[in-house]
Amino acid sequence: MNSSKTPSSSPEDPESSVEGGRKRATINDIARLAGVSKKTVSRVINQSPFVRDETRERIEAVIAEWGYAPDPQARGLAFRRSFLIGMIYDNPNPQYVVNMQLGLLDGMRGSGFELVVHPCNRASPTFLTDIRAFVERQKLFGVVLPPSVSEDERVAKLLNEIGCAYIRIASVELDKPEHMIVGHDRMGGEVMGQHLIDLGHTLIGFISGLPNFRSSHERRGGLEDVLQKAGVELKPDYVVQGAYTFESGLACGEALLAMEPRPTAIFCGNDEMAAGALQAARRAGLRVPEDLTVVGFDDFQIAQAVWPPLTTIHIPTREVGRMAAEKLIGRENREARDPASTIPYLVLRESSAAPPKS
């Protein structure tokens, strides 16, 4: 076998082209140069275990030499499905979206699958028809649904009707286990609540996220569970609704700091809102954490970019995205996974301290 030969171009190889004086190899070229059938090359590309190691190594060497990359659309036609994974999201936090995409790409790496994204608006009258058009137009292999789209039963029903595989990411079990990656938002709320109790805070303000996000209720629920056990009340007047954005955190922070008496700690439903609450404290002439504790949730990049850096709850968004992709395309390995990899934990920084002495 001489893999240094130039791939031949023929009417049977319409994808062959000349790039920089060198023809772009087709799957037929790879098969010929490796001395195997096209079917065997296809098996190697799709990571089939039914190929001898010696043959696999020979084919992979030819593929590497010629820089061959299968076209996802052509593969989809050959296998009567596409090699495209969709991410359908409606989330106001751009860092969550970025981290989730990175996780999905981690899980898909080396699989031959590609990611396409579809931002949407659950309040739109064309919400469901737009999703159907996206899935059918792209001929998707399957989709990953982060919150809050994952919490919409209409979407799951639609995907079942059109036969599209899906994984839902949510704070609680909403579907059959094969369709779910379940987070631990309530546990994160409990951990942060215990931190505030341990510091000695008893008058705590809470800025919640959007009511149509299950995470908003779970994070508040975890906080309330811990406070109740400690004999501390989360006063209804000290709970304000934000929108998971900096601007809403600023407005809600100002509202809480106008209360009499003023809370000694503000727990924000995510880091973006916590950054807004820090700004509200500065405008009020308050020092954090000497006069006021401000804590967040998620441990996104902004938590370390603000001053003081935020004490927060680390949620492994990227790891969850990786798990979702692997589960969707059948690469999930439960035995190899660390059970603690998705458990939230407290990240201590400079924004939390004991309440000021009166």
C-alpha positions in Angstrom: 0.0 0.0 0.0 1.3 3.4 -1.0 -0.6 6.2 0.7 1.4 8.9 -1.0 -0.5 8.5 -4.3 -2.8 11.3 -5.3 -6.5 10.5 -4.9 -8.3 9.9 -8.2 -11.1 12.1 -9.3 -14.0 10.4 -11.1 -17.7 10.9 -11.7 -18.3 8.6 -8.8 -16.5 11.0 -6.5 -18.3 14.3 -7.0 -16.9 15.7 -3.7 -13.3 15.5 -5.0 -11.7 18.9 -5.5 -8.3 20.4 -6.0 -7.1 22.5 -3.1 -3.7 24.1 -3.4 -2.7 21.6 -6.1 -3.7 18.6 -4.0 -7.1 16.9 -4.4 -9.4 16.6 -1.4 -9.7 12.9 -0.5 -13.1 11.2 -0.5 -14.1 8.1 1.5 -13.6 6.1 -1.7 -10.0 7.4 -1.9 -9.3 6.5 1.7 -10.6 3.0 1.2 -8.5 2.5 -1.9 -5.3 3.9 -0.3 -5.8 1.8 2.8 -6.6 -1.3 0.8 -10.0 -1.9 2.5 -13.7 -1.5 1.6 -15.6 1.8 1.9 -17.7 0.1 4.6 -14.7 -0.6 6.7 -13.6 3.0 6.5 -17.1 4.0 7.5 -16.9 1.8 10.6 -13.6 3.4 11.7 -15.1 6.9 11.2 -18.1 5.9 13.4 -15.9 4.3 16.0 -17.3 0.8 15.5 -15.6 -1.9 17.7 -15.9 -4.4 14.8 -12.6 -3.5 13.2 -9.2 -5.1 13.9 -6.7 -2.8 15.6 -4.2 -3.2 12.8 -6.8 -2.3 10.2 -8.0 0.7 12.2 -4.5 2.1 12.7 -3.8 1.8 8.9 -7.1 3.6 8.0 -6.5 6.3 10.6 -3.0 6.9 9.3 -4.3 7.4 5.8 -7.1 9.7 7.1 -4.6 11.8 9.0 -2.2 12.0 6.1 -4.9 13.3 3.7 -6.8 15.3 6.3 -10.0 13.6 5.4 -13.1 14.8 7.3 -16.5 13.3 6.5 -19.2 15.7 5.6 -22.0 15.7 8.3 -24.7 16.2 5.7 -23.4 13.4 3.5 -23.1 11.1 6.5 -26.7 11.9 7.5 -28.0 10.9 4.1 -26.0 7.7 4.1 -27.3 6.7 7.6 -30.8 8.2 7.1 -30.1 10.7 9.9 -28.0 13.8 10.5 -25.0 14.1 12.7 -26.2 17.4 14.1 -27.1 18.0 17.7 -29.4 21.0 18.5 -29.3 23.1 21.7 -32.7 24.9 22.2 -32.5 27.6 24.8 -34.4 30.6 26.3 -32.1 31.9 29.0 -31.3 35.5 29.9 -27.8 34.7 31.3 -25.2 34.7 28.4 -22.5 33.0 30.5 -24.8 30.1 31.2 -25.4 29.6 27.5 -21.7 29.8 26.7 -20.7 27.3 29.5 -23.5 24.9 28.4 -22.3 25.1 24.8 -18.7 24.4 25.8 -19.9 21.4 27.8 -21.9 20.0 24.9 -18.9 20.3 22.6 -16.7 18.5 25.2 -19.2 15.6 25.2 -19.3 15.5 21.4 -15.6 15.8 20.7 -14.3 13.0 18.5 -17.8 11.7 17.8 -18.3 13.3 14.4 -21.3 15.2 15.7 -21.7 19.0 15.3 -23.6 21.5 17.4 -26.2 23.9 16.1 -28.0 26.3 18.5 -31.5 27.8 18.4 -32.3 30.7 20.8 -36.0 31.1 21.3 -38.7 32.9 23.3 -41.2 30.8 25.2 -43.6 33.7 25.2 -43.7 33.9 21.4 -46.9 32.7 19.7 -44.7 30.8 17.2 -42.5 29.2 20.0 -43.5 25.6 19.2 -43.8 25.9 15.4 -40.3 27.5 15.3 -38.9 24.5 17.3 -40.5 22.0 14.9 -39.2 23.9 11.9 -35.7 24.0 13.4 -35.6 20.3 14.1 -37.1 19.2 10.8 -35.1 21.6 8.7 -31.8 20.5 10.2 -32.9 16.9 10.3 -31.4 16.8 13.8 -30.1 13.6 15.4 -31.4 15.0 18.7 -31.6 18.0 20.9 -30.5 19.2 24.4 -32.9 21.3 26.3 -31.5 23.5 29.1 -33.7 25.4 31.5 -36.2 26.9 31.1 -37.1 25.3 27.8 -36.5 21.9 29.5 -39.3 22.6 31.9 -41.9 23.2 29.2 -43.9 20.0 28.8 -45.2 21.2 25.4 -41.7 20.9 24.0 -41.2 17.3 25.3 -44.6 16.4 23.8 -43.7 17.9 20.4 -40.3 16.1 20.3 -41.9 12.8 21.1 -44.5 13.4 18.4 -41.9 14.0 15.6 -39.6 11.3 16.9 -36.6 13.5 17.9 -34.4 12.2 20.7 -33.8 14.7 23.5 -32.2 15.3 26.9 -33.8 17.7 29.4 -31.6 19.5 32.0 -33.7 20.5 35.0 -33.6 21.0 38.8 -36.0 18.1 39.3 -37.0 14.8 37.6 -39.5 15.8 34.9 -39.3 12.8 32.5 -38.1 9.3 32.1 -34.5 8.9 33.4 -33.2 8.3 29.8 -34.4 11.8 29.0 -33.0 13.6 32.1 -30.0 15.2 33.6 -31.1 16.4 37.0 -29.3 19.3 38.8 -29.1 20.1 42.5 -30.3 23.6 42.8 -32.1 23.0 46.1 -29.0 21.5 47.6 -27.1 24.6 46.6 -29.6 26.8 48.3 -29.2 24.7 51.4 -25.4 25.0 51.4 -25.5 28.8 51.0 -28.3 29.1 53.7 -26.1 27.1 56.1 -23.1 29.4 55.4 -25.2 32.5 56.2 -26.5 30.9 59.4 -23.0 29.9 60.4 -21.8 33.5 60.0 -24.6 34.6 62.4 -27.0 36.3 59.9 -30.7 36.2 60.9 -32.2 39.0 58.8 -31.6 37.8 55.2 -32.8 39.3 51.9 -33.3 37.0 48.9 -33.4 38.0 45.3 -35.0 35.2 43.3 -34.8 34.5 39.6 -37.7 34.4 37.1 -40.8 32.5 38.3 -40.9 30.4 35.1 -37.5 28.9 36.0 -37.8 25.9 38.3 -34.3 26.8 39.6 -35.7 30.0 41.2 -38.1 28.0 43.4 -35.6 25.3 44.2 -32.8 27.7 45.3 -35.2 29.6 47.5 -36.7 26.3 48.8 -33.2 25.1 49.9 -32.6 28.4 51.7 -35.9 28.3 53.5 -35.4 24.6 54.6 -32.1 25.5 56.3 -33.4 28.7 57.9 -36.4 26.9 59.2 -34.3 24.3 60.9 -32.2 27.0 62.5 -35.4 28.8 63.7 -34.8 31.8 61.4 -37.6 33.2 59.2 -37.2 34.3 55.6 -39.5 37.2 55.9 -41.8 37.6 52.8 -41.1 41.3 52.6 -37.4 40.5 52.2 -37.9 38.3 49.1 -37.9 40.2 45.8 -38.2 38.9 42.3 -35.3 39.5 39.9 -34.8 38.3 36.3 -31.3 36.6 36.5 -29.8 39.9 35.1 -27.4 42.5 36.5 -30.1 45.2 36.1 -32.6 43.3 38.1 -30.1 42.6 40.8 -29.3 46.4 41.0 -33.0 47.3 41.3 -33.8 44.5 43.8 -30.7 45.3 45.8 -31.8 48.9 46.1 -35.3 47.8 47.2 -33.9 45.6 49.9 -31.5 48.2 51.2 -34.4 50.6 51.6 -36.1 48.3 54.1 -36.2 49.1 57.8 -34.4 47.3 59.3 -32.0 46.7 56.5 -30.9 43.0 55.9 -27.4 42.1 57.0 -27.1 39.7 54.1 -28.5 39.4 50.6 -28.5 36.0 48.9 -29.0 36.4 45.1 -30.3 33.6 42.9 -27.3 34.0 40.5 -24.0 35.8 40.2 -25.3 38.4 37.6 -27.9 39.6 40.1 -25.3 39.5 42.9 -23.1 41.8 40.9 -26.0 44.2 40.6 -26.6 44.0 44.4 -22.9 44.9 45.0 -23.5 48.0 42.9 -26.6 48.9 44.9 -24.5 48.6 48.1 -21.9 50.9 46.7 -24.5 53.5 45.8 -25.9 53.3 49.3 -22.4 54.0 50.7 -22.2 50.5 52.2 -19.0 48.4 52.5 -19.1 44.7 51.5 -18.7 42.6 53.6 -18.1 44.9 56.6 -21.6 46.5 56.4 -23.4 43.9 54.2 -22.8 40.4 53.0 -23.7 39.7 49.3 -23.6 36.2 48.0 -24.5 34.6 44.6 -25.1 31.3 42.9 -23.5 29.6 39.8 -19.8 30.6 40.2 -19.6 32.0 36.7 -16.7 34.2 35.5 -18.4 37.4 36.8 -18.1 36.1 40.4 -14.3 36.7 40.3 -14.5 39.8 38.1 -16.4 42.0 40.5 -15.1 43.6 43.7 -15.1 42.2 46.2 -15.1 38.7 44.6 -18.3 36.9 45.3 -18.9 34.1 47.7 -21.1 31.8 45.7 -22.3 28.3 44.9 -20.4 26.5 42.2 -22.8 24.7 39.8 -20.9 22.5 37.2 -22.8 23.8 34.2 -20.1 22.7 31.7 -19.9 19.2 33.2 -23.7 18.9 33.0 -23.5 19.9 29.3 -20.9 17.3 28.7 -23.0 14.6 30.4 -26.1 15.6 28.4 -24.2 15.3 25.1 -22.7 12.0 26.0 -26.1 10.6 27.1 -27.8 11.8 23.9 -25.3 10.2 21.5 -24.8 7.0 23.5 -21.3 7.6 24.9 -22.4 7.8 28.6 -20.2 5.8 30.9 -21.8 5.7 34.3 -19.1 3.6 35.9 -16.3 6.0 34.9 -18.2 9.1 36.2 -17.4 10.7 39.5 -20.7 10.9 41.4 -19.6 14.1 43.0 -19.0 15.8 39.6 -22.4 17.5 39.5 -22.8 18.3 43.2 -22.8 22.0 44.0 -20.4 23.3 46.6 -19.6 26.6 48.4 -16.9 28.8 47.1 -15.7 31.2 49.8 -14.5 34.6 48.6 -14.4 38.1 50.1 -18.1 39.2 49.9 -19.4 37.3 53.0 -18.6 37.9 56.7 -20.4 38.0 60.0 -23.1 40.7 60.4 -21.9 44.1 61.7 -22.1 44.5 65.5 -24.9 46.8 66.5 
